[in-house]
Amino acid sequence: MSITVNIYYTGKDNSAVEFAREMEQSGTAELIRKEKGNRRYEYFLPMQDPRTVLLIDSWEDQASIDAHHASPMMKTIAQLREKYDLHMRVEKYVPAPEEKQDREFIRE
């Protein structure tokens, strides 16, 4: 089972993009990707909201998320969130079993 967390970072002007850029350029994002249990850690820009950055963060299980939250990187992330004065909206998903009828709409 995997758990995916979508985090929408929003700030003034371009601050959310600057935050994501600093996470990448500082190597913090790459360190998170190397953490045990991390399956995905990627930033995206929603076309309809240029002040928001979407982080898709996927983990093997809740224990992996808990270990990440206890890691030193969380202090770095919290400092950067504060630096860029970001607000967050969070969605958490556990995959549902795939339905056969869903496959007909997926082009691979």
C-alpha positions in Angstrom: 0.0 0.0 0.0 1.2 3.5 -0.8 0.1 6.8 0.5 0.1 10.0 -1.6 0.0 13.4 -0.1 -0.8 16.5 -2.3 0.4 19.7 -0.7 -0.7 23.0 -2.3 1.7 25.8 -1.3 0.4 29.3 -1.9 2.0 32.6 -1.2 2.2 36.2 -2.4 3.6 36.9 -5.9 6.1 34.2 -6.9 7.0 33.0 -3.4 5.7 29.4 -3.8 7.7 28.9 -6.9 10.8 30.4 -5.2 10.3 28.0 -2.3 10.1 25.0 -4.6 13.2 26.2 -6.5 15.1 26.6 -3.3 14.0 23.1 -2.2 15.4 21.7 -5.4 18.6 23.8 -5.7 19.6 23.3 -2.1 19.4 19.5 -2.5 16.7 19.2 0.2 14.2 17.7 -2.3 16.8 15.2 -3.5 17.6 14.1 0.1 13.8 13.5 0.7 13.6 11.4 -2.5 16.4 9.2 -1.1 14.7 8.7 2.3 13.6 5.1 3.0 10.0 4.6 1.8 9.8 7.7 -0.5 8.3 6.8 -3.9 7.8 10.3 -5.3 8.6 13.9 -4.5 7.8 16.3 -7.3 6.6 19.9 -7.7 4.1 21.0 -10.3 2.6 24.4 -11.3 -1.2 24.5 -11.7 -2.0 26.4 -14.9 -5.0 28.1 -13.4 -3.2 29.5 -10.3 0.3 30.9 -10.8 0.7 31.7 -7.1 0.4 28.0 -6.1 2.8 25.1 -6.3 1.6 21.5 -6.0 3.9 19.0 -4.3 3.0 15.3 -5.0 4.7 13.4 -2.2 4.2 9.6 -2.2 5.4 7.1 0.5 5.3 3.3 1.0 3.3 3.5 4.2 2.4 5.7 7.2 5.6 4.6 9.1 7.7 6.1 6.2 5.8 9.4 6.5 6.2 9.4 10.2 10.0 8.8 9.9 10.2 11.7 7.3 8.3 14.0 9.7 10.8 13.1 12.4 13.8 13.8 10.2 16.1 16.9 10.3 14.8 17.9 6.9 11.4 18.9 8.4 13.2 21.7 10.2 14.7 22.9 6.9 11.3 22.7 5.2 9.6 24.6 8.0 12.2 27.3 7.9 11.7 27.7 4.1 7.9 27.7 4.5 8.3 30.5 7.0 10.9 32.4 4.9 8.5 32.5 1.9 5.4 33.0 4.1 3.5 30.1 2.6 0.1 28.7 3.4 -0.8 25.1 2.7 -3.7 22.9 1.8 -3.2 19.2 2.1 -5.0 16.1 0.6 -4.0 12.6 1.5 -4.9 9.6 -0.7 -4.7 5.8 -0.3 -5.1 4.1 -3.7 -8.4 2.3 -4.3 -8.5 -1.0 -6.2 -8.5 -0.3 -9.9 -11.8 -0.8 -11.6 -11.9 -2.7 -14.9 -14.0 0.0 -16.5 -11.4 2.7 -15.7 -8.9 1.0 -17.9 -10.8 1.7 -21.1 -10.2 5.5 -20.6 -6.4 5.2 -20.0 -4.1 5.5 -23.0 -0.6 4.2 -22.1 
